[in-house]
Amino acid sequence: MKTGKTPYGSVVVGEKEELFRRALELAEAHCGKGTVPRPSLAMAGGSTPKAFFDFCREHNAIPKEFIDHGVWYTSDERTVPISSDESNFGNLDRLLLRHYGIKEENKYPWPTDMSPAEAAHVFNDMWNKQRGSAECFDVCFLGIGDDCHTASLFPHSPLLSNPVKDNFASVEVPGRGSRLTITPHGFSRCGIIVVMAMGESKAVPLQSIFSSISQPDLRPAQLLSQYSEKVTWLVDSAAAARIEI
């Protein structure tokens, strides 16, 4: 594997399975093998997380402390039932959590049976009562889209131009419906942030993020520069084809 530093955080370039192992190592190292009593782990949606879940099942890779004591979330969500194939938490549960027998009390899906605004309010209230508003996820996994969005922070999102002070919010995404998402303030309160970007389709977005003038309103993933000391990008060779590390 090859590693380097950018204004947007550390970058690790390697093969997919190497990167999946590194993701778990980063999470375990941050949570200190038990020094965080109930580590909060927020997974992303999309094809790379699904491949990560497959890897974790096939290799029994999830550390025991996360099986026994981890509390599981997703960093953003579509406003669909958890039974839907488009539900990020539904896929996390079906493809990973059930395999490991994670207790139901350690699973926290977004309450998508409510209106988006109400769901965000309820999720924030739940989090604040359990963890406090001054912190967010211990480990936040993210991906990036072809338009350089991350979580459900899309170009020109009002959450970028008029950030809320809550960790979580609902937002209307033109052409994509309502979403529930961690906010920029939520990023600032996370322990570590791990961005997985894999496959040829991520090469141009990564080049744009790392090489263009910083304009988070146009390229939302660039806002991670504000938290670069706790951000690690895990990038395979196909995705890294247009960047220099």
N, C-alpha and C positions, 0 to 999 in steps of 0.2 A: 504494500500500500504506500501511497505517496501523500504527504501532508503538507499543508501550507497555511499561511495567514492572509486574510483579506480584510478590508474595512467592514465586511459583513459577518465576520466570524472565522473560526477555523474551518478548513476544508480537508476532507479525507477522500482520496480517490482510490478505488480498489474494485475488486470483483464483488458481485452482489452478496454472496454468502459471507465474505469477509466483512462487508459493511453491516450486514444484519447482526453479526456477532459484536462488532464495535458498538452498535446502537445499544445492545444489552449491557455491554461493559460500561458505557458512559452512564447509563441509568443506574446500574448497581454501584458504581463508584460514587456517584453523587449522593445516593441514598445511604451510603456508608455501612452496608451490611448490618442493618438493624438500628442505626443511630437515628433514622427517621422512623418513628413507630408505625405509622400507617402511610406509606408513600403514595402520593397521588400521581397517577399515570394517565395522560391524555393522549389517545391515539388519533391519527388522521384517517381520512377516507381516501379511496382511490385504489388503483391497481397495484402500486408499490406496497402499501400496507397489507393488501390481501396476500401478496407474495411473501411478505414478512411473517404474516400469521401462519402461512403454510410451512415456512421454514421452522418457525417455533414449534409447531406440532410435530413435524417430522423428526426434529432433532432434540425434542424435549428440552428446549433451550431457555425457557423462562426460569429465572432464578427462584429458588424456593421461597425466599422472603416475599417476593411479589405474588406468588401463589397464595401464601398463607396470610399475608398482611396488606398486600397492595389494594388500593381503591381505584377503580377504573372508570374512565370518562372518555369522551371524544372532544377534540379541540374545536370542532364545529359540526353542524348538523343541518340536514334538510328538514323541512317541515312535513315529514311523511311518517306513517306508522312505523314502529320498530320492526314490524314483520316485513316491511318492504325491502327489496333488494337494493334500494337506493339509500337506505338508512345506514349511516356510518356506524352508529352504535349497534344496530342489528347485525351488521356484518362482523363487527368485533366480537359480539357475543356468540354468533353462530360458528365463526371460524377459529376462535381462540378460547374465549372464556369458558364455554361449556366443556371443551376438551379437557381443560385443567380443573374442572369442578369448582370454579370460583364461586364463592357464596353470593347469594342474591343481594345480601346487605352490603356487599362491596362493589356493586354495580350501580352506576349513576347515569342512566341515559337522560338526555334532554326530554322534558315533558311535552312532546309534540302533539298531544291530544288537546292542547290549549291553543289559544291565539298566539302568534309569535311574540307579541309584546308581553303577554301574560306569562308565557313560558320563560322568557328571559328574566322577568321579575322573580318568578318562583325559583329559577335556578340560582340566580344571584343570592336570593334570601337563604336558600338551603346552604349554599357555599359559605356565606358569611356567618351563619349560625354554627357550622361545623368547623370551619377553618379560620374565619376572620377575613375581612376585606383587604387587609394589608399583604396577603400572600395569594398566590395562585398556584397552578400545578407544580409539583416538584419536578416532573419531567413532562415536557410538552413536545409531542411529535407533530411535525408539519410536513406538508408537501408544497409544491408550486405548480401552477397551471401554465398553459401556453401563453396567457396574457400576464404572467408574473404575479397572479394573485396568490395569496397564502391564507390558510384557514378559509373563512368566507369574507375576506377583505379584498374586494375586487377594485379595479381601477375606478377612480372617482367616487368611491364609497363615501357616504357622509360620515362614516366612522373614522375616516382618515382626515377629512377637513374640519370636522367638528367632533373630536373624540369625547366619548363619555368617560366618566370616572369609575364606572363599574368594570368588573373583570369580564363580564359577559353582556351581550346585547343581541337584539334582533335587528335585521336589516333587510330591506327589499333590494333584490339584485335584478336589474332590468333583464327581462328575458329568461330569468332563472327562478323567479318566485322569491319567497321569503326564506331567509336563512337565520340560524342561530350560531353565534360565534364568540370565541375569545376576542377581546378588544386589544388595541395597542397598550392600554393601561394594564390589561391582563398579562401581556407579554412582559412588561416591566417588572412584574411581581412573580414571575416563574423562577424556579430554581435553575434549570437548564432547558435549552431549546434545541431539538435535534431535527434538522431538515433532511428528508430523504428525497433525492432527485435522481432518478434512474431511467435509462432508456434514451434512445436517439431523439425522441420528441422534446426532451428537456434541454438539449444542447443550445438552441437559440434563446430560450428564456434565461438560462444561466448566463450566457454571454451578455445579454441585455442587462441583467441585474448587476453583474460584476464590473462591466465595462462602460456603462452609460453614466451620464451625470445623474446624481441622486435626485430622483423625483418620485417619491413614494406614492403621490396621487396617481401617477401613471403606471408605476411599477411597485405595487404595494409591498412585495417582499423586501424591497430596499429599506423599509423602515426598521428591519432587523439590525441595521448598522448601529442603532441607538443602544442595542443590548449585546454588541458583538462579543463581549468577554464571556458570555454564557451561551453562545450559539455555535453549534457544530453542523456543518453541511457534510452529508454522506453521499458521494457522487460516484457513479460507475463510469467506466472509460467512455462509453457512448455519450453519456450526458456531459462529460468533461471535454469533449472533442474541440470545443471552441474557446476554452478558457486556459489561461496559463497560471500554474500554481508554483 
